[in-house]
Amino acid sequence: MKIINDIGIQIPQVYLPKKGTDLTKWAVIACDQFTSQPEYWNEVEKIVGDAPSTLNLTFPEVYLEQAGKAERISNIQTSMRNYMEEGILEPRDGLIYVERTVAGKTRKGIVLCLDLEAYDYNKGSSSLIRATEGTIVDRLPPRMKIREGALLELPHILVLIDDPNRTVIEPLSAATSELEKVYDFDLMLESGHLAGYAVNEDFENQVIEALSGLASPDTFAAKYGIDQNQPVLLFAMGDGNHSLATAKAIWEKMKPQVGMDHPARYALVEIENVHDEGLAFEPIHRVLFDLKKDLFAELAKTFGANFSYKPVASAEEMVQAVDSASGANQAIGLVGGGKPFGVIEIANPSSNLPVGTLQAFLDAFLKEGGAEKVDYVHGEDVTVKLGSQPNNAGFYLPGMDKSDLFKTVILDGALPRKTFSMGEAHEKRFYMEARKIS
């Protein structure tokens, strides 16, 4: 496989389902979605039945708390081997250009491999490929168990480039008539449509040249108004931060035994342009389950005179107040916790973003046994539905401007974890392509 070290990529060999496979049953959504909505995954199981599917090759996190984890992982690894031996998956060399249409918008991307040697997820990293949010190292071991011993990887990882002049991905969009279409189908459960095209060598060279242009230290320094000695950030994590961190952790563990040419040195991802009109940054909200302590008393104790709370009449009024908030105080919507709807205001906040201020409080609150657990959810409707249930509380957070992402990461480092999401839950990446990693 072709490796371009200076921009940290490899041109992959991917595996796609053979002709005749029902692709609507094959492709399922990222495993970290709908984790508090088991009914979604029950529906997926019904749709898939006994057809070949990535449902059998991945571990939906809704099942992480259930018994039989080791058996599920063993079944995943067996299914991978079976699919390869039975010829359900067939190899294809080269980049794949992807178009995902959902909710009237089309996002464009390129499936390629990133070199894990050029990636560091630790705080303060200055690597070519960087995390955009804090990585929770404790969350890696269960994911490592799934990847260790796996024959294949199936990515839901979306990585961003900052390409305002649209030089890397968009030229492929204009040339689809010249590319071979390799899949084109509707996704299950109203998640839109997915099409993929094989990128020929001429266009592949154009992509490499355009990425090299973005990685030029002069271009980078001029774009962000920074010193030319600042290390270049070419790829910033969008979705799947912990999946890429898992791949990195396993690679570091394996490297001394297998040497630098092993396929596990690379991870398959889809890159997207942060300036793509089809790409929306959505806030990720929080829900506390089974409160054990008085939430309001703890908020007042933590923030003191900086804390205030105003009840509002409806979810709509709460959303409006948070989304239109301006000034130095941070506004966060609250559903439940003993009250119907309201808006929390924090003066003199500890973090630049409301999500950071809230997360610091939630981490301490949970550590002290304030609630059974927290979940990170998409959409006002899910936040209201789950937060309104007895003994729960939902926090509605404002969004962040996607055009600020790269400069914020370059100047301030990683954002608080779960700050933003690329689209709502049903817009997340579906598993489609596979790659051999052992």
N, C-alpha and C positions, 0 to 999 in steps of 0.2 A: 504494500500500500504506500502511496505517495505521502511523504511527511514534509511539511514546510515549517521548520523549527522556529524561524524568526517571528512567525505569527501564531505559533502554538497550535497548529491544526494538523490533522491527518485526513486524507481523502479515504473514506471508509469502504469496506465491503459490508453491505447490509443484506439482511435476509427478509424477504417478503413472502406472504402466503402464496401458494401456487394458484394458478388459474382455476376458477370454479369454486374457490373458497367464498363463503358468504361473509363479506367484509363487514357488514353491519353487526354480525355476531362476533367477528374476530376482534374488532377494536372496542376497548372499554376505557373509561375515563381514568385519569390519574388516581393512584391508590389512596392518596391523602385527601380525597374529596368526600363529602357527605358522611363524615365520620360520626355524626350524631343523628343520622337518618338511615337506620338499617333498612327501612322500607325501600329506599332507592336500590340498594344492593340486592335485596330480595327480587326486585323487578329485573335487574340485570341477569340474575341467575335463571329466572324464568325464560327470558329472551334467548339466552345462550343455549340452554338445554345441554345436549351432549356434543354440540358442534365444536370444531377447533376454535379456540378463543384465547386472547391474552388474559382473560379472567383466570385461566388455569396456569398462567406463567407469572402472575404477580400476586401480591399479598395486600388486599384492601385493608386499610388500617382500622376500619370498623370492626374487624375480627381480632385485632391485636390483644384485646383484654380477655378473649375467650380461651377456653381450654383447647388443647390439641395443636398448639403453635408449631411444635417440632414436626408433627405429622403433616401439617399443611405445607411447611417448607420442603419436606421430603417429596411430597406430591408435586410441588412446583418443579423441582429439579428433575423428577422422573418425566413429567410432561415435556419439559424442554428437550430431553434426550429423545423421547418418542417422536416428537414433532420433526426433529432433524432426521431421525432414522427412517421415518415413514415418508419423507420428502414433502411434508406439508409446507416447510419453509425452504425457499430457494435463494441462492446467493446472487447478488448483483453488485458490481463495482461502481463506485462513483457517488457524487453528491445527489441528493434528492431535493428538488424545489417543491415546496408545499404551499397549498392555499387552503385555508380554513374559513369557511363562511358560516356565520352564526349571527342571529339577531340583526340581519340586514347589513352586517359588516364583514369584510374579508381581510384576514391577516395573512401576511406572506412570510415564509421562512425558508431556511436551507438546513437540511440535515447533514451534519458533518461530525468529525471527532475532534475533541479538544485534548491537548496534551496535559495530563495531570501534573507533569513536572513544572508547568507554567502557571499552576494554580495553588494558592495558599488561602485557606479559609480562616486563618487566625486573625485576631484583632490587630489592627495596625498594618496589615499586609500591604505590600506595594507590588504584587505580582501582576503579570499581564492579564490574568483571569482572576477576578476577585468576587468574594461574597458581597452582597449588598445589604445583608442583615446579619445580626449576630447568629452564630452557629452554636446550637446547644449540643455539646459533645456527648452528653448523656443520652441523646436521642439516636446516636449512631449505632451502638451495639446490636439492637434488634434488627436494624437494616443490614448490618454487616453479616449477620447470620444468614440472611436471605441471599445476599450476593456471593458470599463465600461458598465455593463449591458449585455455583451456578454455571451452566454452560453458556448461557446467553444473558445479555442485558437488553432491556426494553425501556427506552427513556421516556419520561414525561418532562424532562428538563428543558426549560426555555431560557436561553441566554441572550442578553441584549447587546447590540452594538449602537453607538451614537453616530449615525450617518445622515446628517441633515441634508446633504446633497444627493442622497439616495443612489449611491454608486455601486453598492454590493448586491443587494437582493432585487431591487426594482427592475434592473435591466432584464432579468429572467422573466418577470411578469409580462414584459412587453414582447417576449420571444417564445411564448408557450406553443405557438403554432410550429416552431422549429424543433421542439423537444418531444421525446416519446412519453406519452402518458402511461404511468405504471399503476395507478389506482384512481378511482373516481366513484364515490358512493356517499350515501346518507348515513350519518351516525345515529345510534340509538337514542331514545328518550329525548327527542327534540333538541339535540345538541348540534344541529346544523349539518354541514357537508364538508367532506375532505377530498382533496385531489392532490396527486403527487406526480412529478415529472422527473425523468432521468436527465441529469445535466451532462451534456456532451463535453468533450475535452476543450473545445474552443471557449465555451462559456465558463468552464471550470477555471481556465487560465485567467479569464476576466475577473472572476470572483477573487482569486488569489491576489491578483494585482491591486484590486480595489481595497481589500483588507490590508495589504501591505501599505497602501497610501494612508489609511486611517491610523496605522501603527507608526508612522513616521514621527520621530520625536519633535521635529519642527512644527508639523501640522498639529500635533497634540498640544504642544505648549501654547501655540497661537490660539487654538480653539477655546481653551479654558483660561487664558491670560495668566499662565503660571510659568515658573522657571523651566528652562529647557533641560535641566538635570532631573526634573521630576520623572519617576518611572512611569511608563505608558500603561494606561488601563484601556485595553482593547475590548475585553469581554466582561460584562457585569451580569451577575446572576439575576434572572427574572423569577422563574418558578423552579422548584426542585432543588433548592439550596442544600437540603440535607441529603438528597440523593447523590449529588455531585461530591459532597463532603464524604459520604460513605465510600464512593469509588476511590477517592483520594486516600482515605484511611487504609483501605485494603491494599491499594497499590504500594503504599509506604511499608506495609507489613510484608508484602510478597517480594518486593524489589531485591533484597539481598539474596534471595534464593533463585530468582528466575532471570535476573539480568535486565538490561534496559530495553530489549527488543520485544518484550512480551506484550500481547494485545491488551492486557489489563492496565497498561500505562496510559491508555486512551479511554475516553468515555464518549458515547454517542449522545448528541444533543441536537436541538433545533435552535438556530440563531434567528432572531428577529430584530428589526430596526425599531428603536424606541420612538422614532418619528412616524411610524406606520399609522395612517389614519384609522385603520381597523383595530388598533390596539388601545384598549382603555385601561387605566390604572384604577382599580376599585379598592376602597378601604377594606380591611379585614376587621370584623367586629369580634367581641368577646362575649361568651356566656359562662357564668359561674353556675355550677350544679350543686344542689343540696347544701345550701348555706348552713354553717354551724355557728357563725358569730353574727352579731349585729353589724351589717355592712355600713350603715350610716355612722354608727359610733366609731368604727375603725377609720372611715374616710375623714371624719372630723378630727380624730386623734392624730392621723398621719399628716394632714395638711393644715391643721389648726385654723388660724384666722384667714388663710388663703383659700379655704374651701367655702363654697356657697352652693345652695341647691334651690332650683325654682321648679315647682310642679307645672306641667302643661296639660292641655285638655286631651291631646291625641298623639298617636305615633307620627302623624303628618306634621304636627306643630313642633314636635321634638326634632324631627329630621331637618325641618326648615331652619330652626334655631341653630343647630349645629353646623349645617352647611353654609349658612350665611354669616357665621360668627367672624368678627374682625377685631383687631386691637390686641393688646398684650395678653389678656386673659385667654385661657384655653377652655373650649366648650366640649363636653362629652355627654351624649344622650344616655339616659338610664331607664330601663324597663324593669319593673319588678323590684326585688329586694325589699318587699314590704310596702311599696308604693306603685301606683299605675305607671305614669309617664312623667319624666322630668328631665331637666338639664343641669348637669354639674358644671360649675365654673371653678377653675383653679387659677389663682393669681400667683405671680412670681414662680412659674413652673420650673421644675428641675431639668426638664428636657426641652429641646428645641421643638419637638412635635408632640401633640396630645397623646399619641400612641405610646411614646416613650415614658411620659409622665404616668399614664395609667398602668403600663406594664410593670414598672418598678413597684407600684402599689400592689398589684395583683400577685406578683412573685412573693412579696413579703406576706401578704394575706393568706396565700395558699400554704406557705411554709409553716405558718403558725396555726394551721388547721382551720382556717376560716371557711373553707368550702371543700366539698368532695373532689371536684376537679374543674378545670377550665377547658373550653373548646373554642376554636377559632373558626368563625363562620362567615359566609358570604351573604350579603343582601339584608336589607332592612326587614323583609318579611320573616326570614328565619330567625333573626335576632329578636324580633318582637314575639314570635310564636314560642321560642324556647325560653326566652327571658321571662315571659308572662306565666310560665308554669309554676305551681306552688314551690316555694323555697328556692327558686332560681333567680338570677339577675342577668340582664343583658346590657351590654355597653355598646352604644352606637358611636362610631368614630368618623371624623371627616377624612376625605381623600387627600392625596398628595399629587402635586403637578409632576407628570412623568418627565417633563423636560428638565426638571431640577435634579434628576437621579444621579447622573454621572458626576456632575460638579460637586454634589453633596458628598458622594462616596470618596471622590478624589481629595476634597478639602477636609472633611470631617470623619472619614472612615465609615464603617458599616452602620446602617440604620438600626433602630430597635427591631427585634425579630417580629415577623408577621406585620410589617408596616403597610404593605400594599399587596395587591393581587392583580395579576394580569387578566382582568375579566372576572365575571361571576363564575360560580361553581360549574355550571353546565357548559361554559365556554373554555374550560381547561383542556390541556392537551390530552388526546386519546392515544393509547399505545397502538403503534402500527408497525414500525420497523424494528427488527431485532439485529443484534450483532454478537458474534462469538467473542467471549472474553477468556476462554480457557481451552 
